[in-house]
Amino acid sequence: MNIRKTLIIISSGVLLVLFVVVSSLSYNAGKNYGVSNAEAIRTANARSSETHEQQIKSVLVSKVNNSLVKNNISSSGRVVTSNNITILSEVQGVLIGNNKFKKGSEINKGEIIFKVENNDLLLLINSKKSRFMSLISSNLADIKLDFKSEYEKWNDFFNAITMDNNLPLFPKTNSSKEKNYIISRSILAEYLSIKSDEEKLKKYAVLAPFDGIITKSYTDIGGNVNPGSPVVDFIRKGNMEIELTVNASELKFINIGDKVEFIENGQLFFGKIIRKGSFVNQNTQNISIFSTINADASTVYDGMYLDARIKTRGTPNVFKLARRAVFDENKVFVLDSKDKLRIKKVNIIATEANEVIVDNLPNNIKVVIEPLVNVSKGTKVKAIIK
């Protein structure tokens, strides 16, 4: 039993001595190898790291090809009629006639919108005509005696005067003597006084200046109006336009005559730019532009808001780039000749929904068209051209 224990102790001691000797020899050999081959080990590790880095970088790029780009500018605006006026009364009196000038009434060009009672003025004009006819009649005998060749002219003028019609044209005088005679007898003065009242009489019946619709009525039949009193608001039927707003930076791309598309409940309408504003709205910092719209009054109404897409004539020598490729507002990644990442500032001249238009990228340069995360300038990548 004691012999067995003695053998076990001796064996364990021998194994321990052998382990210490082997470990010491291995350590010294590894140390000596590392010291003499350190540079080779570092070079191998660097190459392995570089190879690993090259393998994990693949990016989508696009080759720049500058060309004419027709950018579409999105906007919206309110439909307005090309004519929207408030019609005033130029005379004093009571409104008469039917009840046609109510809100929503349609009136054709030349039809009466409203009338003002004019009996007093009619009686005054007829009274003046009576005195005027008497004045001419009393001078016809002298005209026949002193201006025999002009008598027929004045006699015809006298016979043409009636109470129901406006005065005829005043005869033309053929000599200074005849002219002085007519003026000295106050014939011309009385004529002009009556013609003035006849012109005023026309203002008692207001006619529609165009086919239109009454949008507001300020009074009613039987109401009294004074000179300058508003009676109705009147808009042109059809012939509408739409006021759009754009950013000041977008205005330079829009020209008179550019086509516009409008969308309303799936319906598509068309128009073209007819005017551009020259002032900025202080509240929105936008500028108004105006477009026609080829829709009738049964589909598009005054005051309706529509979405619009302005199709510009285009900008030469520019490139359209995905907006998501831009970072820090105006920077993109481009590749150099060794396919290493470089940062370049771009000049954005227009913005669309998911794209931007830039004008300072040279042709054939490779620009990254996807967002990159955790990369830095100088990183070598594998380009996938799209």
C-alpha positions in Angstrom: 0.0 0.0 0.0 2.8 2.4 0.9 4.7 1.4 -2.3 1.6 2.3 -4.4 1.3 5.7 -2.8 5.0 6.3 -3.3 4.8 5.5 -7.0 1.8 7.8 -7.5 3.7 10.7 -5.8 6.8 10.1 -7.9 4.8 10.0 -11.2 2.9 13.2 -10.4 6.2 15.0 -9.7 7.7 13.8 -13.0 4.7 15.0 -14.9 4.8 18.4 -13.2 8.5 18.8 -14.1 7.8 17.9 -17.7 4.9 20.4 -18.0 7.0 23.2 -16.6 9.9 22.4 -19.0 7.6 22.2 -22.1 5.8 25.5 -21.2 9.0 27.3 -20.8 10.4 26.1 -24.1 7.1 27.0 -26.0 7.0 30.5 -24.5 10.6 31.2 -25.4 10.1 29.9 -28.9 6.9 32.0 -29.5 8.6 35.1 -28.1 11.6 34.7 -30.3 9.4 34.1 -33.4 7.2 37.1 -32.7 10.2 39.5 -32.2 11.9 38.4 -35.4 8.6 38.3 -37.5 6.6 41.2 -36.0 6.6 43.3 -39.2 5.4 40.4 -41.3 2.6 39.7 -38.8 1.4 43.3 -38.8 1.4 43.5 -42.6 -0.7 40.2 -42.8 -3.2 41.5 -40.2 -3.6 44.9 -42.1 -4.2 43.1 -45.4 -6.8 40.9 -43.8 -8.6 43.9 -42.3 -8.5 45.8 -45.6 -9.9 42.8 -47.5 -12.6 42.4 -45.0 -13.5 46.1 -45.3 -13.7 46.0 -49.1 -16.1 43.0 -49.0 -18.8 44.7 -46.8 -19.2 48.0 -48.8 -21.6 47.8 -51.7 -23.6 51.0 -52.7 -26.0 52.0 -55.4 -24.7 54.7 -57.6 -25.8 56.6 -60.8 -23.7 58.1 -63.5 -24.4 61.8 -63.9 -25.8 62.8 -67.3 -26.8 66.4 -67.4 -29.7 67.2 -69.7 -32.9 69.3 -70.1 -35.2 68.4 -67.1 -38.8 69.3 -67.1 -39.6 69.7 -63.5 -43.2 69.5 -62.3 -44.1 72.0 -59.6 -46.9 71.1 -57.3 -49.3 73.7 -56.0 -53.0 74.3 -55.1 -55.3 77.3 -55.3 -58.8 78.7 -55.3 -61.0 79.0 -58.4 -62.1 82.5 -59.1 -64.0 84.0 -62.0 -62.2 86.3 -64.4 -64.7 89.0 -63.6 -66.1 89.7 -60.1 -67.8 93.0 -59.7 -70.1 94.9 -57.3 -72.8 96.8 -59.2 -73.7 100.1 -57.7 -76.7 102.4 -58.3 -75.7 105.7 -59.9 -79.0 107.4 -59.2 -81.5 107.8 -56.4 -84.9 106.2 -56.3 -86.9 103.1 -55.5 -86.1 99.7 -57.1 -88.9 98.4 -59.3 -89.6 95.4 -61.6 -89.6 91.7 -60.9 -87.6 89.9 -58.2 -84.9 88.7 -60.6 -81.8 90.1 -58.9 -81.8 87.5 -56.1 -78.7 85.6 -55.1 -78.0 82.7 -57.6 -80.0 84.3 -60.4 -78.4 83.8 -63.9 -78.6 86.8 -66.2 -77.4 87.0 -69.8 -75.5 89.9 -71.3 -77.7 92.8 -72.1 -80.6 91.8 -69.8 -81.8 94.2 -67.1 -80.4 93.4 -63.7 -82.4 96.0 -61.8 -84.4 99.2 -62.6 -84.9 102.4 -60.5 -88.2 104.3 -60.7 -87.7 107.1 -63.2 -91.1 108.9 -63.7 -89.8 112.2 -62.3 -86.9 112.4 -64.7 -89.1 111.4 -67.7 -91.5 114.2 -67.0 -88.6 116.6 -66.6 -87.1 115.6 -70.0 -90.5 115.9 -71.8 -91.0 119.3 -70.3 -87.6 120.4 -71.6 -88.3 118.9 -75.0 -91.5 120.9 -75.2 -89.7 124.2 -74.4 -86.9 123.2 -76.9 -89.4 122.6 -79.7 -91.0 125.9 -79.0 -87.6 127.6 -79.1 -86.8 126.1 -82.5 -90.3 126.8 -83.9 -90.0 130.5 -83.0 -86.6 130.7 -84.8 -87.5 128.9 -88.0 -88.9 132.0 -89.7 -85.7 133.9 -89.0 -83.6 131.0 -90.2 -85.6 130.9 -93.4 -85.1 134.6 -93.9 -81.4 134.9 -93.0 -80.2 131.4 -93.8 -82.4 130.3 -96.7 -80.1 127.4 -97.7 -80.0 126.0 -94.2 -83.8 126.1 -93.6 -84.6 122.6 -94.7 -82.0 121.2 -92.4 -83.4 122.9 -89.3 -87.0 122.2 -90.3 -86.2 118.4 -90.6 -84.5 118.5 -87.3 -87.6 120.1 -85.7 -89.9 117.5 -87.2 -87.8 114.6 -86.0 -88.1 115.6 -82.3 -90.7 113.4 -80.5 -91.6 112.9 -76.8 -91.0 109.1 -76.9 -87.5 109.1 -78.4 -84.1 110.7 -77.7 -83.2 113.9 -79.5 -81.8 113.4 -83.0 -78.3 114.5 -83.9 -77.8 118.2 -83.8 -77.5 119.8 -87.2 -74.0 120.9 -88.3 -73.5 124.6 -88.8 -71.9 125.6 -92.1 -70.8 129.2 -91.4 -69.7 131.2 -88.4 -72.7 133.5 -88.9 -75.1 130.6 -88.6 -73.2 129.2 -85.6 -73.3 132.5 -83.8 -77.0 132.8 -84.4 -77.8 129.3 -83.0 -75.6 129.9 -80.0 -77.0 133.3 -79.2 -80.6 131.9 -79.3 -79.5 129.3 -76.6 -80.6 126.5 -79.0 -77.4 124.5 -78.5 -77.5 125.0 -74.7 -81.0 123.7 -74.4 -80.1 120.7 -76.7 -77.1 119.7 -74.5 -79.2 120.1 -71.3 -81.7 117.6 -72.6 -79.0 115.2 -73.9 -77.5 115.2 -70.4 -80.8 114.2 -68.9 -81.2 111.5 -71.5 -77.8 110.0 -70.6 -78.8 110.1 -66.9 -82.0 108.3 -67.8 -80.0 105.3 -69.0 -78.6 104.8 -65.5 -82.0 104.0 -64.2 -81.9 100.6 -65.9 -78.7 98.6 -65.2 -77.9 95.9 -67.8 -75.7 92.9 -67.4 -72.2 93.6 -68.9 -71.7 89.9 -69.5 -73.3 86.5 -68.9 -73.1 86.0 -65.2 -74.5 85.0 -61.8 -75.6 87.1 -58.9 -73.6 86.0 -55.8 -75.0 88.6 -53.4 -78.0 91.0 -53.2 -77.8 94.0 -50.9 -81.5 95.1 -51.1 -84.8 94.1 -52.6 -87.7 95.4 -54.8 -89.2 98.4 -53.2 -86.0 99.4 -51.4 -84.6 102.9 -51.8 -81.1 103.3 -53.2 -78.8 106.3 -53.4 -75.9 107.1 -55.7 -73.1 104.8 -54.8 -75.3 102.2 -53.0 -74.2 98.6 -53.7 -77.1 96.6 -55.2 -75.6 93.2 -56.2 -72.3 91.3 -56.6 -72.0 89.8 -60.1 -69.6 87.2 -61.4 -68.9 86.1 -64.9 -70.5 82.7 -65.8 -67.8 80.2 -66.9 -64.4 81.7 -68.1 -62.8 81.0 -64.7 -59.2 81.1 -63.6 -57.4 79.8 -60.6 -54.9 81.5 -58.3 -52.0 79.3 -57.4 -49.1 79.9 -54.9 -45.5 78.9 -55.4 -42.2 79.5 -53.5 -40.2 82.5 -54.6 -37.4 80.1 -55.6 -39.7 78.3 -58.0 -41.0 81.3 -59.8 -38.0 81.6 -62.1 -38.8 78.2 -63.6 -42.4 79.1 -64.5 -43.2 81.0 -67.8 -46.4 82.4 -69.3 -48.0 79.7 -71.3 -46.8 76.8 -69.2 -49.3 74.0 -69.1 -51.1 73.1 -65.8 -53.1 70.0 -64.8 -55.8 70.1 -62.1 -57.3 67.2 -60.3 -60.7 67.2 -58.6 -62.5 64.0 -57.5 -60.7 61.9 -60.1 -61.5 64.4 -62.9 -58.6 66.0 -64.8 -58.8 69.6 -66.1 -56.2 71.6 -68.0 -55.1 75.2 -68.2 -52.1 77.4 -68.8 -50.3 80.2 -66.9 -51.6 83.6 -67.9 -50.1 85.9 -65.3 -47.4 85.9 -62.7 -47.4 88.0 -59.5 -44.7 90.4 -58.7 -45.1 90.6 -54.9 -44.7 88.2 -52.0 -47.4 87.4 -49.5 -46.2 88.6 -46.2 -47.8 85.8 -44.2 -46.8 82.8 -46.4 -43.8 84.2 -48.2 -45.3 82.7 -51.4 -46.0 84.3 -54.8 -49.3 84.1 -56.7 -49.6 83.0 -60.3 -52.8 82.7 -62.3 -53.9 80.0 -64.7 -56.9 79.4 -66.9 -59.0 76.3 -66.4 -61.0 74.5 -69.2 -64.0 73.5 -67.0 -67.6 74.7 -67.2 -69.6 76.1 -64.3 -71.4 72.8 -63.8 -68.2 71.0 -62.7 -66.0 73.6 -61.1 -67.4 76.4 -58.9 -66.1 79.8 -57.8 -64.2 79.4 -54.5 -63.4 75.7 -55.0 -59.8 74.6 -54.1 -57.9 72.4 -56.6 -54.6 70.6 -56.6 -52.4 71.6 -59.5 -49.3 70.4 -61.2 -47.4 73.0 -63.3 -45.4 71.5 -66.2 -42.5 73.8 -66.8 -40.6 74.1 -70.1 -37.5 72.7 -68.4 -34.0 73.7 -67.2 -31.0 72.7 -69.3 -27.8 71.0 -68.1 -29.2 69.8 -64.8 -29.5 66.4 -63.1 -32.4 64.9 -61.1 -31.3 63.1 -57.9 -33.1 61.1 -55.3 -33.8 63.3 -52.3 -32.8 60.6 -49.8 -29.3 60.7 -51.2 -28.8 64.2 -49.9 -27.6 64.7 -46.3 -26.8 67.8 -44.3 -29.2 69.8 -46.6 -26.8 70.0 -49.6 -24.2 67.2 -49.5 -23.9 63.9 -51.4 -21.4 61.1 -51.6 -19.5 60.7 -54.9 -16.9 58.2 -56.0 -13.4 59.1 -57.1 -11.3 57.1 -59.7 -10.4 54.5 -57.0 -14.0 54.0 -55.9 -13.5 55.8 -52.6 -16.2 57.9 -51.1 -15.9 61.7 -51.4 -18.3 64.4 -50.1 -19.5 67.0 -52.5 -21.8 70.0 -52.0 -24.6 70.3 -54.6 -26.5 73.3 -55.7 -30.2 72.4 -55.4 -32.3 74.6 -57.8 -35.7 72.9 -57.5 -37.4 70.3 -55.3 -40.1 67.8 -56.2 -41.8 65.1 -54.2 -39.0 62.6 -53.8 -36.3 64.2 -56.0 -34.1 67.3 -56.2 -32.7 69.0 -59.3 -29.0 70.1 -59.1 -26.9 72.0 -61.6 -23.2 71.5 -60.4 -22.5 67.8 -60.8 -20.1 67.1 -63.7 -21.0 64.5 -66.4 -20.0 60.9 -65.8 -19.2 61.3 -62.1 -20.6 58.5 -60.0 -23.0 59.8 -57.3 -24.4 57.6 -54.5 -28.2 57.4 -54.7 -28.9 55.8 -51.4 -28.5 56.9 -47.8 -25.3 55.6 -46.1 -24.9 55.0 -42.4 -21.7 54.8 -40.4 -19.4 55.5 -43.3 -16.7 58.2 -43.7 -14.9 60.0 -46.4 -12.2 57.9 -48.0 -14.0 54.5 -47.5 -13.5 52.2 -50.5 -16.7 50.8 -51.7 -18.1 48.5 -54.4 -20.3 50.5 -56.8 -23.5 49.0 -58.2 -24.6 51.2 -61.1 -28.3 51.7 -61.4 
